[in-house]
């Protein structure tokens, strides 16, 4: 066997491992995305309820709402680029509007500039 045949055979044998590694990486990223969304939503809810009922909280719910909106909007944008569905671009617009309003609210509350 010459060098090219050995290399071609090796690539054919390793293609399943490469596909499996890509599959595992994709699943890990999808799981991380879901966990970020869940954590941001729960933290936002807890801090909002603390602020609403006690007047103060351990953290600012708006920061977590901002994180949630950016993460959800980015993922929806990737879905839109892949599938070109109108609902995905609608989710992008809504999420980024929420992120902008939240960011302005954070600036206004903390720095009192607006």
C-alpha positions as CSV (number, residue, x, y, z in Angstrom):
1,X,0.0,0.0,0.0
2,X,1.2,3.5,-0.7
3,X,0.8,6.5,1.4
4,X,-2.3,7.8,-0.2
5,X,-4.2,4.5,0.2
6,X,-3.3,4.3,3.9
7,X,-4.4,7.9,4.4
8,X,-7.7,7.3,2.6
9,X,-8.4,4.2,4.6
10,X,-7.6,5.9,7.9
11,X,-9.9,8.8,7.0
12,X,-12.7,6.4,6.2
13,X,-12.2,4.5,9.5
14,X,-12.1,7.7,11.6
15,X,-15.1,9.5,10.0
16,X,-17.5,7.9,12.5
17,X,-15.4,9.2,15.4
18,X,-15.4,12.7,13.8
19,X,-19.1,12.7,13.3
20,X,-19.7,11.4,16.9
21,X,-17.4,14.2,18.3
22,X,-19.3,16.8,16.3
23,X,-22.7,15.3,17.5
24,X,-21.5,15.4,21.2
25,X,-20.3,19.0,20.8
26,X,-23.6,20.1,19.3
27,X,-25.6,18.4,22.1
28,X,-23.3,20.0,24.7
29,X,-23.9,23.5,23.2
30,X,-27.6,22.9,23.0
31,X,-27.7,21.8,26.7
32,X,-25.6,24.8,27.7
33,X,-28.0,27.1,25.9
34,X,-31.0,25.6,27.6
35,X,-29.3,25.9,31.0
36,X,-28.4,29.5,30.5
37,X,-32.0,30.3,29.6
38,X,-33.4,28.4,32.6
39,X,-30.9,30.0,35.0
40,X,-31.5,33.5,33.6
41,X,-35.3,33.1,33.7
42,X,-35.3,31.7,37.3
43,X,-32.9,34.3,38.6
44,X,-34.9,37.1,37.0
45,X,-38.1,35.7,38.5
46,X,-36.7,35.3,42.0
47,X,-35.1,38.8,42.1
48,X,-38.2,40.4,40.6
49,X,-40.4,38.8,43.2
50,X,-38.0,39.7,46.0
51,X,-38.0,43.3,44.8
52,X,-41.7,43.4,44.4
53,X,-42.6,41.9,47.8
54,X,-39.7,43.1,50.0
55,X,-38.5,46.3,48.3
56,X,-35.0,45.0,47.8
57,X,-33.3,41.9,46.4
58,X,-29.9,40.3,46.4
59,X,-29.4,41.1,42.8
60,X,-31.0,43.1,40.0
61,X,-33.5,41.1,38.0
62,X,-32.9,43.3,35.0
63,X,-29.4,42.0,34.5
64,X,-30.8,38.5,34.2
65,X,-33.6,39.6,31.9
66,X,-31.0,41.3,29.7
67,X,-29.0,38.0,29.6
68,X,-32.1,36.0,28.8
69,X,-33.2,38.3,26.0
70,X,-29.8,38.4,24.4
71,X,-29.4,34.6,24.6
72,X,-32.9,33.9,23.3
73,X,-32.5,36.5,20.5
74,X,-29.2,35.1,19.4
75,X,-30.5,31.6,19.2
76,X,-33.6,32.7,17.3
77,X,-31.4,34.6,14.9
78,X,-29.5,31.4,14.2
79,X,-32.8,29.6,13.6
80,X,-33.9,32.3,11.2
81,X,-30.6,32.1,9.3
82,X,-31.1,28.3,8.9
83,X,-34.9,28.0,8.3
84,X,-36.0,31.5,7.2
85,X,-39.2,31.3,9.1
86,X,-41.1,34.5,10.0
87,X,-41.7,33.5,13.6
88,X,-37.9,33.3,14.2
89,X,-37.3,36.9,13.0
90,X,-40.3,38.0,15.2
91,X,-38.7,36.4,18.2
92,X,-35.4,38.1,17.3
93,X,-37.0,41.5,17.2
94,X,-39.0,41.0,20.4
95,X,-36.0,39.7,22.3
96,X,-33.7,42.5,21.2
97,X,-36.3,45.1,21.9
98,X,-36.6,43.7,25.4
99,X,-32.8,43.7,25.7
100,X,-32.6,47.4,24.6
101,X,-35.4,48.5,27.0
102,X,-33.8,46.6,29.8
103,X,-30.4,48.0,29.2
104,X,-31.8,51.5,29.1
105,X,-33.6,50.8,32.3
106,X,-30.4,49.6,34.0
107,X,-28.6,52.7,32.9
108,X,-31.4,54.9,34.0
109,X,-31.8,53.3,37.4
110,X,-28.1,53.1,38.3
111,X,-26.7,56.2,36.7
112,X,-29.8,58.3,36.5
113,X,-28.9,59.7,33.1
114,X,-32.2,59.3,31.2
